[in-house]
Amino acid sequence: MSTVHQQKTGSSHSENPWIEGIKTVGLSLILALGIRTFVAEARYVPSGSMEPTIQPDDRLIIDKVSYDFSSPRRGDIVVFNPTKTLEQENYHDAFIKRVIGLPGEKIEVKNGQVYVNESPLNEKYIEAKPDYQWGPVIVPANSYLVLGDNRNNSFDSHYWGFVPRQNIIGKAAFRFFPFSSIGEFNKPIYTAKSTKN
C-alpha cells in the first residue's frame, strides 16, 4: 500500500512570508533571465520585410541553443545583432531574415532569380520575384548572406553585406501570436543541384 505524507505546516522555524515571497520572486526572475539569455526568447516583428512568411506584429520564439551544436542552414530564419556597417548607420535593434548564402558560396540575383553557385534557387516562400540585379559575390568564411522573403521591400544583405556568425542570436522556431497562425516554421526544400541544404 502506498501512502502520501502531508508536510507539516506551522513549524516554529518557518520564515517570514515576506522573505519567502521575495525569495520566490527572485528565483523566478533568475530562471526567467537564464532561459531568455541561454535557451529561448520571445521576439516581436515590427516590419513586413519577411512577408508573406512572417507578418508585422507576429510574436515568435527564438531558439538560442541549436546553433551551439550546428551551423545555420539555408532556409533558416535567423535573428541577429546588427553588423558593424549597420551599427555605423545607427541601427541597434536585432534583425530577422532568411539564410540564403552559406560560407564560400557564390551568390547572384538576376532576372528575378537567386542563383547559388550558378544554379537557380527554388523559392516558394517569397512575396514576389526580386526586381533588382546584384552580385555575383562570394560569401566570406564564417559569414552568411541573408535576404527578406519580401525581396523588394527588405533592407538585407544585398544592401549592407554579410552577417558574421557571431552576430546570429538564434533561429525563429515557433510563432505563438496571432493565435490563428500558431505553429512551427516549415523548412524549405531546395531542388537546385549545386546547393546544399
C-alpha positions as CSV (number, residue, x, y, z in Angstrom):
1,M,0.0,0.0,0.0
2,S,1.4,3.4,-0.9
3,T,0.8,6.4,1.2
4,V,1.4,10.2,0.7
5,H,2.5,12.1,3.7
6,Q,1.5,15.7,4.0
7,Q,4.3,18.1,5.0
8,K,3.7,19.6,8.4
9,T,3.0,23.3,8.5
10,G,3.3,25.9,11.2
11,S,6.8,24.9,12.2
12,S,8.4,27.2,14.7
13,H,11.3,27.6,12.2
14,S,9.2,28.9,9.3
15,E,10.4,32.1,7.6
16,N,8.6,35.4,7.4
17,P,6.1,35.2,4.5
18,W,7.6,38.4,3.0
19,I,11.1,36.9,2.9
20,E,9.6,33.7,1.3
21,G,7.8,35.8,-1.3
22,I,11.0,37.8,-2.1
23,K,13.0,34.6,-2.5
24,T,10.3,33.1,-4.8
25,V,10.2,36.2,-7.0
26,G,14.0,36.4,-7.1
27,L,14.3,32.8,-8.1
28,S,11.7,33.2,-10.7
29,L,13.5,36.2,-12.2
30,I,16.8,34.4,-12.2
31,L,15.3,31.4,-14.0
32,A,13.4,33.6,-16.5
33,L,16.5,35.6,-17.3
34,G,18.6,32.5,-17.6
35,I,16.2,30.9,-20.0
36,R,16.0,34.2,-22.1
37,T,19.7,34.5,-22.1
38,F,20.7,31.0,-22.9
39,V,17.8,28.9,-24.3
40,A,15.0,30.9,-25.9
41,E,13.3,34.2,-26.0
42,A,10.2,35.8,-27.4
43,R,10.5,38.4,-30.2
44,Y,8.1,40.8,-31.8
45,V,8.4,41.5,-35.5
46,P,7.6,45.2,-36.4
47,S,8.1,45.2,-40.1
48,G,6.9,43.5,-43.3
49,S,10.3,42.5,-44.7
50,M,9.6,38.8,-44.1
51,E,6.1,38.7,-45.6
52,P,4.4,36.5,-46.5
53,T,6.1,34.1,-44.1
54,I,6.0,36.4,-41.1
55,Q,3.6,39.3,-40.8
56,P,4.1,42.6,-38.9
57,D,3.1,42.2,-35.2
58,D,3.8,38.4,-35.2
59,R,5.3,37.1,-32.0
60,L,8.0,34.4,-32.3
61,I,10.0,32.1,-30.0
62,I,13.7,32.3,-31.0
63,D,15.7,29.1,-30.4
64,K,19.1,30.2,-29.0
65,V,20.5,26.7,-28.4
66,S,20.6,24.9,-31.7
67,Y,23.4,26.9,-33.2
68,D,25.6,25.8,-30.3
69,F,25.6,22.4,-31.8
70,S,25.2,23.0,-35.6
71,S,25.7,25.8,-38.1
72,P,22.9,27.8,-39.7
73,R,21.4,26.2,-42.8
74,R,20.0,27.6,-46.0
75,G,16.3,28.4,-45.4
76,D,16.7,29.1,-41.6
77,I,15.0,32.3,-40.5
78,V,17.5,33.9,-38.2
79,V,17.6,36.8,-35.7
80,F,20.9,38.6,-35.5
81,N,22.5,41.7,-34.0
82,P,23.4,44.5,-36.4
83,T,26.7,44.2,-38.3
84,K,29.4,46.8,-37.9
85,T,28.1,48.5,-41.1
86,L,24.6,48.7,-39.7
87,E,25.8,50.0,-36.3
88,Q,27.7,52.8,-38.2
89,E,24.3,53.7,-39.7
90,N,22.8,53.8,-36.2
91,Y,20.9,50.5,-36.3
92,H,20.9,48.9,-32.9
93,D,17.9,46.6,-32.9
94,A,18.1,42.9,-33.9
95,F,17.1,42.0,-37.5
96,I,15.2,38.9,-38.8
97,K,15.9,37.5,-42.3
98,R,16.3,34.1,-44.1
99,V,19.7,32.5,-44.7
100,I,20.3,32.2,-48.4
101,G,24.1,32.1,-48.9
102,L,26.4,29.9,-46.9
103,P,30.2,30.5,-46.3
104,G,32.2,30.0,-49.6
105,E,29.2,30.1,-51.9
106,K,28.8,32.3,-55.0
107,I,25.5,34.2,-54.9
108,E,23.9,36.3,-57.6
109,V,20.5,37.9,-58.1
110,K,19.5,38.4,-61.7
111,N,16.4,38.1,-63.9
112,G,14.1,37.8,-60.9
113,Q,16.0,34.8,-59.5
114,V,18.6,34.0,-56.9
115,Y,21.5,31.8,-58.1
116,V,23.7,29.8,-55.7
117,N,26.9,28.6,-57.3
118,E,25.3,29.4,-60.7
119,S,22.2,27.2,-60.1
120,P,18.8,28.8,-59.6
121,L,17.3,28.5,-56.1
122,N,13.7,27.3,-56.0
123,E,12.0,29.6,-53.5
124,K,8.3,29.2,-52.9
125,Y,8.1,31.4,-49.8
126,I,8.9,34.8,-51.3
127,E,6.4,37.6,-51.7
128,A,7.5,38.4,-55.3
129,K,10.5,37.9,-57.6
130,P,13.4,40.3,-56.9
131,D,13.2,43.3,-59.2
132,Y,17.0,44.1,-58.8
133,Q,20.3,42.7,-60.1
134,W,23.0,42.0,-57.5
135,G,26.3,40.2,-57.4
136,P,27.9,37.8,-58.1
137,V,29.6,37.7,-54.7
138,I,31.4,35.1,-52.6
139,V,30.1,34.7,-49.1
140,P,33.1,35.1,-46.7
141,A,34.2,32.4,-44.2
142,N,32.1,32.4,-41.0
143,S,29.5,34.7,-42.6
144,Y,26.1,34.3,-44.1
145,L,24.1,36.1,-46.8
146,V,20.6,36.8,-45.6
147,L,17.5,38.1,-47.5
148,G,14.0,39.0,-46.5
149,D,11.2,37.0,-48.1
150,N,9.6,40.3,-49.2
151,R,12.6,40.7,-51.5
152,N,11.7,44.1,-53.0
153,N,10.9,45.6,-49.6
154,S,13.7,44.3,-47.4
155,F,16.8,46.0,-46.0
156,D,19.1,43.0,-46.1
157,S,22.4,41.6,-47.3
158,H,22.1,43.0,-50.8
159,Y,22.3,46.5,-49.2
160,W,24.7,46.1,-46.4
161,G,26.7,42.9,-46.8
162,F,27.1,39.7,-44.8
163,V,26.2,38.6,-41.3
164,P,29.2,37.3,-39.2
165,R,28.4,34.0,-37.5
166,Q,29.0,35.6,-34.0
167,N,26.2,38.1,-34.7
168,I,23.5,35.4,-35.0
169,I,21.3,35.2,-31.9
170,G,19.2,32.2,-32.9
171,K,16.6,31.0,-35.3
172,A,12.9,31.5,-35.4
173,A,11.4,28.3,-34.1
174,F,7.7,28.9,-33.4
175,R,5.0,31.6,-33.9
176,F,2.8,32.0,-30.8
177,F,0.8,35.0,-31.8
178,P,-1.6,35.6,-33.5
179,F,-3.4,32.5,-32.3
180,S,-4.7,31.9,-35.9
181,S,-1.1,31.3,-37.1
182,I,0.4,29.4,-34.1
183,G,2.9,26.8,-35.2
184,E,6.5,26.0,-36.3
185,F,8.1,27.3,-39.5
186,N,8.4,24.8,-42.3
187,K,11.9,24.0,-43.5
188,P,12.1,24.9,-47.3
189,I,13.1,22.1,-49.7
190,Y,15.5,23.2,-52.3
191,T,16.0,21.4,-55.6
192,A,18.9,23.2,-57.2
193,K,21.7,20.6,-57.8
194,S,24.5,22.9,-56.7
195,T,23.0,23.8,-53.4
196,K,23.4,22.0,-50.1
197,N,20.5,22.4,-47.6
